Amino acid sequence: MLRQVALVSTTKNVSLGEATRVAAALQKQVSGDLAPAWECDACISAFPSLREVPVGYWPMLVTDDIHEPGAAGMHLDGQGRPYCLIEFGPSWSLAASHECIEMLVDPSGNRQVAGPSPMPGQGEVSFLVEICDPCQDAQFGYTIDGLLVSDFCTPGFFDHNAASARCSFTGAVKAPLQTLKNGYLSWFDPCSRGWYQQQHFGAAPKFIALGAPHPGYRCLREFTNGAEADHRRLSHVSAAAPAVIRALQRLRAHQAASVASADALEAEIRALTQRLGALSFRARRRPAVS
């Protein structure tokens, strides 16, 4: 089923033109990179306001300031429909890519897959399918049309029997269940009846016990994202970071090429209209044959 996703800016810092460029990059990523691996596709469009989004679209809202760390990311509304909140910042396209991909692969926020726990002493567990979290840091992302987008895990990431398989799109993840710097992985242990995470926010990965979701939670993704995983920072990667510098260089090159292509096409159109106009003028002046 082809999903419909709406990217909407609610901040004056992001124009409709910029939102449209990011939506186009996300469209390329979803259809060209994500769909072949996860068999899910979407049509991604930018809209000037939430009120103009047609019914049935899944909204992604870019806003100025999300004060609560757990508020950034994907949520479910009162009818169980997914939506995303993205905080504006210099690298907000990275956050948008992250949220869009995870929403499409797991729109319920509850999708799980079984496998052996990376935590010593645990056996078979259920991993929450959040495919950007283990490799979410900007240094592992890549660019599309000069815009920074997120790396994501492939199905092989959750298959401990597929050690030779590609575990993430860029290849940054080298082994199943590996969490890279500033990444994390969440799972449920049926024996202890608790949720756990492997977090790599410091010098080395560590295991964290999350306990059980609070009563009335709407989705497991919302619950696990509240454990030291502040998705707002994906929008605020330092301008000095190598990934951001590379993306900016690529963006400038793309913009220069776009301007040159537009100038060339406009010149061709002017020449075409002038040529057709001359032919039409000569045809009108041609004497009628009696």
N, C-alpha and C positions, 0 to 999 in steps of 0.2 A: 504493500500500500504506500502510495506517495504522500508523505506528510506535507503540510503547509505551515511554514514558519514565518512570523512577522518580526522584523527588527525595527524597533521604534526608539527614537531618541526623545527623552523628556528633558534634556538639558540643552541650553543654548550653546554649550561648548562643542556639540556635535551637530553639524548641519545635515540636512537631508542628503546632500551630495556625498558627504563622508559616510553616512550610514549606508547609502547605496553602494559605495565602493566596497565597504566591508561585507555587505550582504552578497555581493558578486564573488568575493574571495571565498566566503563560506560556502557558497553554492559550488564552486570548483572543488573545494576540499571534500564536501559531502558526497557529491556525485562521482568525482574522480578518484578519491583516496579511501573514503570511509565505506561507500556502498559495496565495492568489490570484496572487502574484508568481512563486513558485518551484514550484508544483504539488507540494508535499509537506506532509503533515499528520501529526499525532500526537495520542495521548491521553496527557496528562501527569498523573501522580498522585503524591501524597506518601505515604510509608511510614514507619513508626516505626523500622525498622532494615533493614540490608542483608539480613539473613537472612529477612526477610518479603517481599522483592521476588520476585514470580513469575519463573520462568525465561522468558527471551525479552525482558525489559525492558532498556532501556539505562539504566544507573544514572548519576545525577548526585549526587555526594557533597559535602556541605558540611562542612568540617572546620576545626578551630581554627587551625592554623598549618602552612602548606606552606613549608618552609624553603628548598627549591630553586626559583628563579624559573621554570625550565622545567617544573616538575612541575604547576603550575596549568594547567588547560585540558583539552583532549580528548586521549585516548590510545586505543590498541588493546590489548586483553588478549592472552593467549597463544593464544586461538582467533580472533583477528582481530575481536572485537566491541568497539564503541566504548563508552567511559565517560568521565566528566568529573570533575575535581577542582576544587572551588571553595573558596577561602579565605574564612572568615567575616570580616565587617567591616560597617561601617554601610551600605555600598551593595552588599551581596552580591547583591541581586536583579539589579543591572546585570550582574555577572559571570555569574550563572546564565542570564540572557537571552542574553548573548553566546555562551556555550558551547552552550546548547540549540539555538539557531538554526544555528550552524555545524555542529553534529553532525548535524542533520536534513538540511541541504542537501548535506553531504559526509561521510557516515558513515565512509568509508574514509580520509579525511584526505589523499587523493591526487587528487581531482578537479581537472582543468585545462581551460582554455579558451584558444584561440589568439587573438592580436591583436598589433598593433604595439607595440613596446617604448616606454615613456616615456623611456628612457635614450638620449641621443644616441649614434649610432654602432652601435646594435643594430637589427636588423630585426624579423622575426616571432618572437615568443616564446610561451611557454605560461604563463599566469597560474594560480596556485593559487587555487582558488575558496574564499576565506575572506571571507565577505561582511560581517562585522562589523569586521574589522581596519582598513579605511581610515577608518571613522567611529566608532571605538570609544569615544572620550572621552565622559565624562558630559554635557558641555555639549550634545552632539548627540542625547542620548537623549530619551525621552518617558515619560509615566506611564500606567499602566493600573491602575485602582482604587487610585490613590495610591502605586503602587510604580514605582520607576525601572527602565526597561528600555532595551535597546540599540537604536539605529538600525541599519539594515542596508542593504547595497547591493542594487539590483535587477539583473535580467539586463542592462538597458541600460547599467549601469556598465562592462561588459566589451565593449560594442559601440561602436567609435569612429565608426561610421556613423550612430549614433542620438544625435547631439549634443543634439537637442531632447527626448529621452526623460527621464523621471524617473530619476535615478541612485541615489537612496536613498529609503527609505520616508518620512522626514520632509522630504526635499528639501534637506537640509543639503549633500549632495554635488551640486555644480552641473554637473560635466562628467565624462565617462568617464575612468577611471583616476586621478581626483583623490584624493590622500590629505590628509585634514584634520589639524588639530593633534592630536598624540599618536597618529596613525594610521600604518599602514604597508601596503605592497603587495608581494607576493612573486611571482617568476616565474623560469622556466628559459630560458636562452638556448642553443638547439641548436648554434649555431656555436662558442661557447667551451666548451660542455658544463658550464657553471656556473650556480649559482643566485644571484639578485640580489634586493635589496629597495630600495624607495623608502621612507625613513623620515622622518617629520615630528615628531621628538621635540624638536627645537630651534626656533630662530627661523624656519628655512626647511627645506623638504624636501632630503634628500641621498640619494645612491645608495651602496649598500653591496654589496660582493661577498661572498657567503656561501660560495662554493666548492661542494664536493660533499658529500652526506650521508655520515655516518660509516657504516662497515660494520655491518650488523645493525639499522639503523633500522627502525622498524615502520610509520611513515607520514611523509609529507613535511611535514604540518602540525606534527608534533612537532619535526621538524628546523628548520623556519623559525621557529617560536616561540622557539627558543633564542637568537635573535640580537637581544638587547637588548629583547625584547618580554616584559616581566614582567606576566602577566595577573593577578597577585595585587593589583596596584594598583587594578584595577577595583572591588574590594571595599572599598577604603579611600579613597574620595573624601572630601575635607574637608567637615565639616558646614557650613562657611561657603560652600561652592560654591553658586552660584545654582541649579543643577540639583537639588541635594540639598534646598535650602530649599524650592523649588517642590514637589518630591515630598512632603516632609514636610507641607506645607500641604494638599496634595491628600489625603494619607493621613488627616489629622485630619478633614477634611471628609467623607471616605468613611466613616470610623468613626462619626462623629456621625450621619450619615444611616442607617447600618446599625443603630445602637442605636435610633433613632427608629422605623425600620421594624419592628424586632423587637418593640418595646414595643407598637406598634399592632396587630401580628398577634396577639401574646399576649392583648391585651385582647379582640380579636374572637373568639378561640378560647374564652376564658372566657365571653363573652356567649353564644356558640353553645351551649356545653355546658350553661349554666344554662337557656337557653331550651328546649333539647331535654329536659333533666331535668324542667322544669316540665310540659311536654307529656306526658311519660311518666308523671309522677305523677298528672296529671288523668285520663289514660286508665286507670290502675290503679284509681282511685277511682270511675270511672263505673259505675253499677249495670248489672248484666247484664240484657239483654232476654230475657224468657221467651217 
